[in-house]
Amino acid sequence: MTKKSSNTVWHHATITRADREKLHGHKSVIVWFTGLSGSGKSTLAHAVEDYLHKQGISTFVLDGDNVRHGLCSDLSFSDSDRIENIRRIGELAKLIIEAGVITLTAFISPFKSDRNSARNLVPHGDFLEIYCQCPIETCEQRDVKGLYKKARAGEIPFFTGIDSPYEAPEQPELVVNTHEQSLDDSVQRVIELLVSRGVIQSPQEN
């Protein structure tokens, strides 16, 4: 990683995050979906965004594959590049919540230390970790992208769950059993979390 320049100074905006949240009519947080490939992270993140959008709530999803097409297109899937990938995402998500937007991220993010580093970038309560819990056998049966098959054949090195570890969250804000719960039920559990944390109002109150 390139050494940080010493010739930069943080510029404090005249419009604050609180100003932007007031304009949007809700608070902003990072909703961090983590889990194995095929566990339903992206599906759930986009379904939650769809629900919130229909409620007039400002959101943005940072999806693992999409981010690797641009911002992180220079990174591989080695452990060191995975760490850098999550570092960049954490910094980007931090900037987006400053815009008063609920930011949903869908990344395997296999290492606890990296997720904790992302959490520590923002004030307490602004990072909600959601563990999409799903047995690897079920993820492998789904194999929507054919990645597990390629990993088993040795075509994809450093594949999480096969030859690279996944460190499950120990104290996430929410665990969603995506192999047992319906997508609608999973979305409702996330919405209930956002309401309980005071991020959004209950739909009945809108």
C-alpha positions in Angstrom: 0.0 0.0 0.0 1.3 3.5 -0.9 2.5 5.6 2.0 0.0 8.2 3.1 0.8 11.8 2.1 1.6 14.1 5.0 0.5 17.1 2.9 -3.3 16.7 3.3 -5.6 18.3 5.8 -9.2 17.2 6.5 -11.6 19.8 5.3 -14.6 20.3 7.5 -17.8 20.9 5.6 -20.2 23.6 6.5 -23.1 21.2 6.0 -22.9 18.5 8.6 -24.1 14.9 8.6 -26.9 15.9 11.0 -28.0 18.5 8.5 -28.2 15.9 5.8 -30.0 13.4 8.0 -32.6 16.0 8.8 -33.1 16.7 5.1 -33.5 12.9 4.5 -35.8 12.5 7.5 -33.9 9.5 9.0 -30.5 8.7 10.4 -27.6 7.1 8.4 -25.8 3.9 9.4 -23.6 1.2 7.8 -25.5 -2.1 7.5 -22.7 -4.6 7.0 -23.9 -8.0 5.6 -21.3 -10.7 6.0 -21.3 -14.4 5.2 -20.1 -17.1 2.8 -20.4 -16.9 -0.9 -24.0 -18.0 -1.7 -25.3 -17.2 1.8 -27.7 -14.6 0.4 -25.9 -11.3 1.4 -26.4 -9.4 -1.9 -30.0 -10.8 -2.3 -30.9 -9.6 1.2 -29.1 -6.3 1.0 -30.9 -5.4 -2.3 -34.2 -6.6 -0.9 -33.8 -4.4 2.2 -32.9 -1.5 -0.1 -36.0 -2.0 -2.2 -38.2 -2.0 0.9 -36.5 1.1 2.3 -36.7 2.9 -1.1 -40.4 2.4 -1.2 -40.6 4.0 2.2 -38.9 7.1 0.8 -35.6 6.3 2.6 -32.2 7.2 1.0 -30.0 4.1 0.6 -27.1 2.8 -1.4 -25.8 -0.8 -1.7 -22.1 -1.5 -2.0 -22.0 -5.0 -3.6 -18.8 -7.1 -3.5 -18.8 -7.9 -7.2 -19.7 -4.4 -8.4 -17.0 -2.8 -6.3 -14.3 -5.2 -7.7 -15.2 -4.0 -11.2 -14.0 -0.5 -10.4 -12.7 0.8 -7.0 -11.0 -2.5 -6.2 -10.3 -3.9 -9.7 -6.6 -3.9 -9.0 -7.0 -6.4 -6.1 -6.8 -10.2 -6.1 -8.4 -12.6 -3.6 -5.2 -13.2 -1.6 -5.5 -12.6 2.1 -3.6 -9.3 1.9 -5.7 -8.0 -1.0 -8.9 -9.0 0.8 -7.8 -6.9 3.8 -7.2 -3.9 1.5 -10.5 -4.5 -0.2 -12.4 -4.3 3.1 -10.3 -1.3 4.2 -11.4 0.6 1.1 -15.0 -0.4 1.5 -15.0 0.7 5.1 -13.6 4.1 4.2 -16.1 4.5 1.3 -19.0 3.5 3.5 -17.9 6.0 6.1 -18.0 8.8 3.5 -21.5 7.7 2.3 -23.1 7.8 5.7 -21.7 11.4 6.1 -24.1 12.1 3.2 -27.0 11.0 5.4 -27.6 7.8 3.4 -28.1 4.4 4.8 -25.3 2.3 3.4 -25.7 -1.4 2.9 -22.6 -3.5 2.2 -22.6 -7.1 0.9 -19.1 -8.6 1.3 -17.9 -12.0 2.4 -15.4 -10.0 4.6 -14.0 -13.2 6.1 -11.7 -11.8 8.7 -13.0 -10.5 12.1 -10.2 -8.0 12.4 -11.1 -6.4 9.1 -14.8 -6.1 10.0 -13.8 -4.6 13.4 -11.5 -2.1 11.7 -14.5 -1.0 9.5 -16.6 -0.8 12.7 -14.0 1.4 14.4 -14.0 3.9 11.6 -17.4 5.3 12.7 -19.0 6.3 16.0 -20.5 3.6 18.2 -23.9 2.5 16.9 -23.2 3.5 13.3 -22.1 0.0 12.2 -24.7 -2.8 12.3 -23.1 -6.2 11.4 -25.6 -8.7 10.0 -24.4 -12.3 9.8 -26.0 -14.2 6.9 -25.6 -17.6 8.5 -25.8 -20.5 6.1 -24.1 -23.9 6.1 -21.4 -24.2 3.4 -23.2 -27.3 2.1 -26.2 -25.2 1.3 -24.1 -22.4 -0.2 -22.4 -25.0 -2.3 -25.7 -26.5 -3.5 -26.9 -23.1 -4.6 -23.6 -22.1 -6.2 -25.4 -19.5 -8.3 -22.2 -18.3 -9.9 -20.5 -21.7 -10.2 -17.7 -20.5 -8.0 -17.6 -23.5 -5.6 -17.3 -25.9 -8.5 -14.4 -23.9 -9.9 -12.8 -23.7 -6.4 -13.1 -27.5 -5.9 -11.4 -27.9 -9.3 -8.5 -25.7 -8.2 -9.4 -23.0 -10.7 -10.0 -20.3 -8.0 -7.3 -20.1 -5.3 -7.9 -18.6 -1.9 -11.7 -19.3 -2.0 -13.4 -18.7 1.3 -14.7 -21.8 2.9 -12.6 -24.1 0.7 -8.9 -23.2 1.1 -9.3 -19.8 2.9 -11.0 -19.4 6.3 -14.2 -17.6 7.2 -14.3 -16.2 10.7 -17.9 -16.0 11.7 -19.0 -12.9 13.8 -19.1 -13.5 17.5 -21.4 -10.7 18.5 -23.2 -9.3 15.4 -26.1 -7.0 15.8 -28.3 -9.6 14.0 -28.0 -13.2 12.8 -30.2 -14.1 9.8 -30.5 -17.8 9.1 -30.9 -17.5 5.3 -31.2 -21.2 4.7 -34.3 -21.4 7.0 -36.0 -18.0 6.8 -37.8 -16.7 3.8 -36.4 -13.5 2.1 -39.4 -11.5 3.3 -38.9 -12.7 6.9 -35.2 -11.8 6.7 -36.0 -8.3 5.4 -38.4 -7.7 8.2 -35.8 -8.7 10.8 -33.4 -6.2 9.3 -36.1 -3.5 9.3 -37.0 -4.3 12.9 -33.3 -3.8 13.8 -33.2 -0.4 12.1 -36.4 0.7 13.9 -35.2 -0.6 17.3 -31.9 1.4 16.8 -33.8 4.6 16.0 -32.4 4.8 12.5 -35.8 4.8 10.8 -39.4 5.1 12.1 -41.7 2.2 12.2 -43.6 1.9 8.9 -46.8 2.5 10.9 -45.4 5.9 12.1 -44.5 7.2 8.6 
